[in-house]
Amino acid sequence: MTLLPGFDQAAVADTVALVAQPPPTEEEPGGRGEDFGKSSPVGLLVILLFFVAVAFLVRSMTKHLKRIPESFDKPDPEPDEKSEPAENGESGSAKS
């Protein structure tokens, strides 16, 4: 009987035997020594510097976003500007 098409059972068993490891013991912790899971003060300093840098970037970006106009479209000319040009400094609609 084969577990996977194209593989025989012995090849699969050998692969599993190569991957499987015994659990760590007291004598050989397997990479989990005294300092496993502890962070250093340098790591804390790096994280704090990243937070300060992000705060400055957010502040700068907020300033730049406040300067952006609501629309980049050219404003339409006023209705008075579309009509005839004013004569003698008076507007075209109010003649006396």
C-alpha positions as CSV (number, residue, x, y, z in Angstrom):
1,M,0.0,0.0,0.0
2,T,1.3,3.5,-0.8
3,L,0.5,6.6,1.1
4,L,1.2,9.0,-1.7
5,P,1.0,8.3,-5.4
6,G,4.5,7.8,-6.8
7,F,6.1,7.2,-3.4
8,D,6.6,4.0,-1.6
9,Q,6.0,3.6,2.1
10,A,9.7,3.1,3.0
11,A,10.7,6.5,1.4
12,V,8.0,8.3,3.4
13,A,9.1,6.6,6.6
14,D,12.8,7.6,6.0
15,T,11.8,11.2,5.4
16,V,9.8,11.3,8.6
17,A,12.6,9.8,10.5
18,L,15.0,12.5,9.2
19,V,12.6,15.3,10.2
20,A,11.5,14.0,13.6
21,Q,13.7,15.0,16.6
22,P,13.6,13.9,20.2
23,P,12.4,16.4,22.7
24,P,15.0,18.6,24.4
25,T,16.5,17.3,27.7
26,E,18.1,19.1,30.6
27,E,21.6,18.3,29.3
28,E,20.9,19.6,25.8
29,P,18.3,22.3,25.8
30,G,18.2,22.4,22.0
31,G,18.8,26.2,21.7
32,R,16.8,27.0,24.7
33,G,19.5,28.1,27.1
34,E,19.3,30.6,30.0
35,D,18.9,33.6,27.7
36,F,16.1,32.2,25.5
37,G,13.2,34.6,25.1
38,K,15.0,37.5,26.9
39,S,15.4,40.8,25.1
40,S,18.3,43.1,25.6
41,P,18.2,46.8,26.4
42,V,19.6,47.5,22.9
43,G,16.4,46.0,21.5
44,L,14.3,48.3,23.7
45,L,16.3,51.3,22.6
46,V,15.8,50.4,18.9
47,I,12.0,50.0,19.4
48,L,11.8,53.4,21.2
49,L,13.8,55.1,18.4
50,F,11.3,53.6,15.8
51,F,8.4,55.0,17.8
52,V,10.0,58.5,18.0
53,A,10.7,58.4,14.2
54,V,7.1,57.3,13.4
55,A,5.8,60.2,15.6
56,F,7.9,62.7,13.7
57,L,6.8,61.3,10.4
58,V,3.1,61.5,11.3
59,R,3.5,65.1,12.5
60,S,5.3,66.1,9.3
61,M,2.8,64.3,7.1
62,T,-0.1,66.0,8.9
63,K,1.4,69.4,8.2
64,H,1.9,68.6,4.5
65,L,-1.7,67.2,4.2
66,K,-3.2,70.4,5.7
67,R,-1.5,72.4,2.9
68,I,-3.2,70.4,0.1
69,P,-6.1,72.2,-1.6
70,E,-9.5,70.4,-1.6
71,S,-9.5,70.1,-5.3
72,F,-6.9,70.5,-8.0
73,D,-9.5,71.5,-10.6
74,K,-9.2,75.1,-11.9
75,P,-12.0,77.2,-10.4
76,D,-14.8,78.2,-12.8
77,P,-14.8,81.9,-13.6
78,E,-17.5,83.9,-11.8
79,P,-20.7,84.7,-13.7
80,D,-19.8,88.4,-13.8
81,E,-16.4,87.6,-15.4
82,K,-18.1,85.6,-18.2
83,S,-20.2,88.6,-19.2
84,E,-19.0,91.7,-21.0
85,P,-16.0,93.5,-19.6
86,A,-16.8,96.4,-17.3
87,E,-16.9,99.8,-18.9
88,N,-15.3,102.8,-17.2
89,G,-14.7,100.8,-14.0
90,E,-18.3,99.9,-13.5
91,S,-19.8,96.5,-13.6
92,G,-21.8,95.5,-16.6
93,S,-25.0,94.7,-14.7
94,A,-25.3,97.9,-12.6
95,K,-25.5,100.8,-15.1
96,S,-26.9,104.2,-14.1
